[in-house]
Amino acid sequence: MYQQDKTGNCVFVGYNQVGTARYCSMRGTTPNKPFKQDREYSNKSYPFLLNGQPDSKRVYVFESPIDAMSRATIAKLRGQDWKAAYYISLECLSDQALERFLQYNAIQEIVFVWITMQMLLIAMAAPLPIGDKRLH
């Protein structure tokens, strides 16, 4: 992820196995001017990914990169090893990214996560145990 100098948009990039960018989505950061765009020729089967440890057997699957980063941040703020799992974004709800990810990773557990603003506010105000069903 990086921020564009000119517009201030967040840019989320998905890479292939050799580190070549294959997917790019841009999201606006100005509350009153919503902006969402995928770069031309982007391939949604290459997910935005927060890497876990090489031996991680769990993947958390999110709709968006912001949700994935939020979940990893909550784990880190609680003193948990956020790299104990992978975090991927489907960029909406296409399963292409998950299918490609599973081809290259020996995953034993897939956790689909739907985060709402209410859940984030609850987690920030009164931290919940990691196993709490409100976070899964």
Secondary structure by P-SEA (a helix, b strand, c coil): ccccccccbbbbbbbcccccccbbbbbbccccbbbbbbcccccccccccccccccccbbbbbccaaaaaaaaaaaaaaccccccbbbbbcccccaaaaaaaaacccccbbbbbbbcaaaaaaaaaccccccccccc
